[in-house]
Structures are given as C-alpha cells and as structure tokens.
Amino acid sequence: MTMAYAFIMSITALAAKQAQTMIAVSALVFWQSLFCALILLPQMRGRWQKRPFSVWKIHFLRSFGGFVGFLFYYWALNHIPLVEASLLRACAPLCVPFVVLVLHRIRIPKARWLPLIIGFIGVAFVIQPTPEHLNPWHLVGFVSAIGLALSMVTTRMLSQQVSGQETLFVYFFVSTLLSLPLLWIQGESLILPLEVWPLVAIVTITLYVGMYLYNLAYTYAPASIVSPVSYVGVVFSGFWGWAIWGHVPDVYAILGMLFIFSSILISTRMARNRG
C-alpha cells in the first residue's frame, strides 16, 4: 500500500507542478478537494454517526494539517526542483515526535534525539541555511512536512474511532472551505482554462487513490513503520524531475537524502525493538 501510495503521489506532484504554470495553487487545492469530496459523498450514505466534540476537534486538526501540507508543498513545487520539494515533505517523520509532544504532552525520549539530530542535519544540507544559498522556498517546503506530520498523528488517532471514508471526506470538505478565503485574498478566479482541466483530473484521481492508500497504511501500521517505505517517493520524484526538467540533485541534496533516510531507518529500528 505504501509503495503504491508513494508512486501515485509522485504522479500527483508531477501533474500539480504542470498545472501551476496556468492556475494559482489555491485554485488547484480547491478543485482537487471539491472533486475528491464529491467522489466520497455517495460512500458516506448511511455511515453518518453522531460524534463527540473531541472527535470533531481531531477531524479539524487532521484536515488543517493535510491542507497546510498540500498547500505549502504545491507552493514549493513552483520554485524548487521536484525532488527537493518531495525530500523536504518526506521529513514529516522527523516532525512527528514534536507534534506528539504538543498534542499529548509526551516528551521525546532521550534515545530519539540521535536520529532526530541526524535527520535535521540532512534537512540543513538540503536547505543550506547560509546567506549565500538560503532559498526561502525550501523553508516553505519544510512547513509542508509539519502539516503532513500533524495529519499522520491525527489520522492514527481517528483510525480507532471513525471509518477511513469519513476521515477523508471531512478532510477534503474542510480543505475545500479553507481554500475559498485564500482564493478571495489572492484575488484569484475559480474559473479554469480548458487546457488545465486534464491536469486537474489527473491530480484529483491520483490524489483520491493515494490518500485512500495513505489512510489504509496508517490505519494498519504506525507512522514509524510506514514512513521509511514511503520515502521511496523521493526516488520517484527524482526520476520525474530528471526525465522532464533535467534536474539533477547536487551533492548537498544527495547528502541530505542519506542523512534523512538514515534517521528514519534508525527511528524505525528503535520502534520495532520497543515493540
């Protein structure tokens, strides 16, 4: 499931990067969310149940995290190579312990600091935070990882209480609503040119399938197990970036990949040993 999710989401990013040459990011997020919500709506017939406020709060946090994750990821795609944007988004597992700390007040164990430090050294290699090399769009890409980490943790929390269809429907519905004020603030139109609709259709279909697999993966296994496998999506993105735009990662980006992937592998081994 996770391998398929990683490949499909690389197709989503590819189509989104192409679509954004013609339309605003907020418009793309609106239409992809609306269409996915409409696909899910018939599946919710007879499934609605009364939920306590605590569940709706988690629903909103998961939806907000997913919205921020995609919005900032798409923004980053406009300004940095596909593989670097995907690599920064793949840093989400590094952010999971901090999200857990904020949501559950669970301190990060001392043993976890080593892989976290290794991972953030990798992030530094990618971002290169020096006055000569710092590109603020790399930071935007990293914010997408924080949003994805929030959605990872809250998806796991919701999996014990609601169906996957409900989680996805609420997410896409909230994402649609959150896109509207952003469109209004930016003065963008909801009307899309005809030539962009095929790309929007590809984004919608691949996103729906990818998110379905994402929800299944995080329902049946913890983020610490699924995350290393999903990292293969960076490889897929690197291939598309090289094949279409001729982007070849520099030595710093490659070092960053190695550090981040090593960090995730160490965290996974720790989680398995603890289990």
Secondary structure, DSSP 8 states (H G I E B T S, - for coil): -HHHHHHHHHHHHHHHHHHTTTS-HHHHHHHHHHHHHHHHGGGGTTT-----HHHHHHHHHHHHHHHHHHHHHHHHHTTS-HHHHHHHHTTHHHHHHHHHHHHH-----GGGHHHHHHHHHHHHHHH--STTT--HHHHHHHHHHHHHHHHHHHHHHHHTTS-HHHHHHHHHHHHHHHHHHHHHHHT--S---GGGHHHHHHHHHHHHHHHHHHHHHHHHS-HHHHHHHHTHHHHHHHHHIIIII-----HHHHHHHHHHHHHHHHHHHHHHHH-
